[in-house]
Amino acid sequence: MKPISEQLADLSARAKKAEDDAAAARHEARDKIQERVDQLEADAKTRSAQVTAAATQAKDTVEGQWADLQATMRQQNAQLKANIDAKKAEMDAKRAERKAEDAEDNATLAIAFAYDAVDYAEAAVLDAITARSDADALA
């Protein structure tokens, strides 16, 4: 596609040609003027086809670029989601590990408490036996 400045220069030249042709047509025969009209219509159809082709090409280019941009964004979003999912999985694994360690620590404390309870119970039983023995001896 030509730069806008060239397009404006071409338009200016075309307008000048139209002005000159109109001035010349005032002195021409009707059949010659009709030839000019026919030629103008043919030129207009050609330009219209060229503009349509250029617009279609531009549209195709823009649509292609848009499709590429969308595909790139979808790919980047998918990668970002995968990264987030991986981080969540890593965090979930760390959280699960901490939870397991906490549960193991609680179990260890419960077992230690149970040992203390058994020791206390044994001491209480022995104390009761001693107390019974003393009571029986005094009776």
C-alpha positions as CSV (number, residue, x, y, z in Angstrom):
1,M,0.0,0.0,0.0
2,K,1.3,3.4,-0.9
3,P,2.0,6.0,1.7
4,I,-0.8,8.5,2.3
5,S,1.2,11.4,0.9
6,E,1.6,9.5,-2.4
7,Q,-2.1,8.6,-2.4
8,L,-3.0,12.3,-1.9
9,A,-0.6,13.3,-4.7
10,D,-2.2,10.7,-7.0
11,L,-5.6,12.0,-6.0
12,S,-4.5,15.6,-6.7
13,A,-3.2,14.6,-10.2
14,R,-6.4,12.7,-10.9
15,A,-8.5,15.7,-9.9
16,K,-6.4,18.0,-12.2
17,K,-6.9,15.5,-15.0
18,A,-10.7,15.5,-14.4
19,E,-10.7,19.2,-14.5
20,D,-8.6,19.3,-17.8
21,D,-10.8,16.5,-19.3
22,A,-14.0,18.4,-18.4
23,A,-12.6,21.6,-20.0
24,A,-11.6,19.6,-23.2
25,A,-15.0,17.8,-23.3
26,R,-16.8,21.1,-23.8
27,H,-15.3,21.2,-27.3
28,E,-15.7,17.5,-28.2
29,A,-18.4,15.6,-30.0
30,R,-21.0,13.6,-28.1
31,D,-19.6,10.2,-29.1
32,K,-16.1,11.2,-27.9
33,I,-17.6,12.4,-24.5
34,Q,-19.5,9.0,-24.3
35,E,-16.2,7.2,-24.8
36,R,-14.7,9.2,-21.9
37,V,-17.7,8.3,-19.7
38,D,-17.3,4.6,-20.6
39,Q,-13.6,4.8,-19.9
40,L,-14.3,6.5,-16.5
41,E,-16.8,3.7,-15.6
42,A,-14.2,1.0,-16.6
43,D,-11.5,2.8,-14.6
44,A,-13.9,3.1,-11.6
45,K,-14.6,-0.6,-11.7
46,T,-10.9,-1.4,-11.9
47,R,-10.2,0.9,-8.9
48,S,-13.1,-0.6,-7.0
49,A,-11.8,-4.1,-7.5
50,Q,-8.3,-3.0,-6.5
51,V,-9.6,-1.3,-3.3
52,T,-11.7,-4.4,-2.5
53,A,-8.7,-6.6,-3.0
54,A,-6.5,-4.4,-0.9
55,A,-9.2,-4.3,1.8
56,T,-9.6,-8.1,1.7
57,Q,-5.8,-8.5,2.0
58,A,-5.7,-6.0,4.9
59,K,-8.6,-7.8,6.6
60,D,-6.9,-11.2,6.1
61,T,-3.7,-9.8,7.5
62,V,-5.4,-8.3,10.5
63,E,-7.4,-11.5,11.0
64,G,-4.3,-13.5,10.8
65,Q,-2.5,-11.3,13.3
66,W,-5.5,-11.4,15.6
67,A,-5.6,-15.2,15.4
68,D,-1.9,-15.3,16.2
69,L,-2.3,-12.9,19.1
70,Q,-5.2,-15.0,20.5
71,A,-3.2,-18.2,20.1
72,T,-0.2,-16.7,21.8
73,M,-2.4,-15.4,24.7
74,R,-4.0,-18.8,25.0
75,Q,-0.6,-20.4,25.1
76,Q,0.7,-17.9,27.7
77,N,-2.5,-18.3,29.8
78,A,-2.1,-22.1,29.7
79,Q,1.5,-21.9,30.8
80,L,0.6,-19.5,33.6
81,K,-2.2,-21.8,34.7
82,A,0.2,-24.7,34.6
83,N,2.7,-22.8,36.7
84,I,0.1,-21.9,39.2
85,D,-1.2,-25.5,39.3
86,A,2.4,-26.7,39.9
87,K,2.9,-24.2,42.6
88,K,-0.4,-25.2,44.2
89,A,0.6,-28.9,44.0
90,E,4.0,-28.0,45.6
91,M,2.2,-26.0,48.3
92,D,-0.3,-28.9,48.8
93,A,2.6,-31.3,49.1
94,K,4.4,-29.1,51.6
95,R,1.2,-28.6,53.6
96,A,0.5,-32.4,53.5
97,E,4.1,-33.0,54.7
98,R,3.7,-30.5,57.6
99,K,0.3,-32.1,58.5
100,A,1.8,-35.6,58.5
101,E,4.7,-34.3,60.7
102,D,2.3,-32.6,63.1
103,A,0.2,-35.8,63.3
104,E,3.3,-37.9,64.0
105,D,4.4,-35.4,66.7
106,N,1.0,-35.6,68.3
107,A,1.1,-39.4,68.2
108,T,4.6,-39.3,69.8
109,L,3.3,-37.0,72.5
110,A,0.2,-39.2,73.0
111,I,2.4,-42.3,73.4
112,A,4.6,-40.5,75.8
113,F,1.5,-39.4,77.8
114,A,0.3,-43.0,77.7
115,Y,3.7,-44.2,79.1
116,D,3.3,-41.6,81.9
117,A,-0.2,-42.8,82.5
118,V,0.8,-46.4,82.7
119,D,3.7,-45.5,85.0
120,Y,1.4,-43.5,87.2
121,A,-1.1,-46.3,87.2
122,E,1.6,-48.8,88.1
123,A,2.8,-46.5,90.8
124,A,-0.8,-46.1,92.1
125,V,-1.3,-49.8,92.1
126,L,1.9,-50.4,93.9
127,D,1.0,-47.7,96.4
128,A,-2.4,-49.3,96.9
129,I,-0.8,-52.7,97.4
130,T,1.7,-51.2,99.9
131,A,-1.1,-49.3,101.7
132,R,-3.2,-52.5,101.9
133,S,-0.2,-54.5,103.2
134,D,0.3,-51.8,105.9
135,A,-3.3,-51.8,106.8
136,D,-3.4,-55.6,107.0
137,A,-0.3,-55.6,109.1
138,L,-1.8,-53.2,111.6
139,A,-5.1,-54.9,111.8
